[in-house]
């Protein structure tokens, strides 16, 4: 603990560059082939008019308080009105930047909207959540951002969101904003020409953590916050988690735990609230988890724990261990395997399998 306190200033600087010192790696997961490891999954089992942008206020607190009461009954996804959702063909191939999806603490929360060059509405949606240790980053950056072009070519409407950042805004502000974005998209499906029943999410690093939380907490209300569109569900239909942290083992770093989670107590309830594992139930949506075997920022054990918990609950999940890959899939020594192009293909195939077949 004393050692961590001594190196913490350097730790914070490197975290913001997405390179968190040296964290001991777990024993590598076994590989069935010389190239990479695929841990198989279990068997995979007209819109409202534009609503005004909601406003809500969350004053950052020193120590967040919660009452953990997970719901056992899934929240229904609101059915569309009889009005048919149509897509304006003039929007195809265009991008709309800095769209306000919600307002928090009197500041707009922004997202970018990318339309595929071709497609018929209503379009399936994939939402990108950037990383940056919950305290930095932007919707136009990050490892996950490099997957957007692949998804556009497959006919997806892609939305990239910003969210409130620590230190100024402590957890759960970040997940509350992500949930508000999902609700906004459903409430305004007609505006965007999207299908409110086919929304997937993908994120990298801290964004992977938030994506995983969206995937497991969709039937719980504890992380919804006080934002707008609360009559709509924040549940998503598929999750791609790229090297996201998942447990208190990662969250509990001296001073960092205070700046992001508002406590210095590693046994605090907020550690439980922040973990995607807390909310896992058998009806959770399919997961694809990607993690480099040489990641020295987020240990691969974080993804292994999530994968194990999902599969144990009967949730469709797949963990792909990327060989020779550090954080953000940066090559370490040899080239990574699967290649980055192959990873893009895997992500596209996963969303095709789990979103395009839904109606």
C-alpha positions, 0 to 999 in steps of 0.5 A: 500500500505504501508503494502504491501511494509513492507511485500514485502521481506517476500512476495517474499520469500514465492512466490518462495516457491509457498505460497504468504501470505494471499490474501483475498479469494472471496466468494466461487462459489456455489456448486451443490454437497457436494464434488466439483463444476463443472461449465458447459461449453457451447456447444463445438463446413506429416511434414516439415524437421527438421529446424535449431534451430533459434536464436534471441535476446531480451535485457531485458528492464526496461519498456517494450513497446507495441502496442496493436492491437489484430487480428480479423482473426485467423492465419492459422495453416500451413498444413503439406507437403504431406510427411506422419509423422511417429513415430519411434517405438524405441522412445516409452517409452523413454525420451529425456532431455534438447532438445534445442527448441529455442535460446534467448539472446544467451542461449538455451531454453530447453525442455524434451520430454516424449514418451508414452509406446504405440501408433501410430504416429503421436501422439497428444501432451500435453505441460507442463509449470511450475509455480514459479511466472515467476521467478523460477521453472523448467520443472521437477517440479510443481503441473502440473508435476504430471499429466505427467504420466497420460497423457503418459498412455493415449498415449500422447507425453508430452513435458515440457518446461523451459522459461526465468525467471524474474528478468533477463528477464521481461515479455513478455519473458516468453510467447514469449518462450512458443510460440516459443516452440509450433512453434518449435514442429510444424516445427519439427513434423516429427522429433518427430512423433507428430501431429501438429494439435493436441497440448494441453497445461497445466500449474500451477500457473504462468504456468497456466497464460502462458497456458491461454495466449497461449489459447486466444492469438493464433490469435494475433501476439503481443506476438510472439516475434522475435523467430524462426519458425515464419511462423508456428502458436503458436495456441494450440487446448486445455488448462488446466489452474491450478490456474493461475493468470489472471488480474492486481489485481494479477500482480500489487504488488509493486516492484514485478510488476517492477521485472516481468513486468518492471513497477511500474504503475498498469495502464500500458499497460503491465497489459493489454498485460499480461492478457489472458482476453484481447484476448478472442474471440468466436473462442478460444479453449476449456478451463478446469480451476482447482482452490482450494477454499482455495488457499491463493496464487492466489485467486480463483476469478482470475479463476472465472473471466477468466471462466466468460469472456470465457463463455460470449464470447461463448468459451467452458469452465469449472471451477472446484472448488477443495474443501479443496485445497490450492495452488498446490492442497495442502490439507487444513484440510480435503482431497481435493475433487475431489481427486488428482487422480480424477483431473488426470482423469478429465484432461486426459478426457478433452484432450481426448475429445478435441485432440484425435478427431481432425485430 
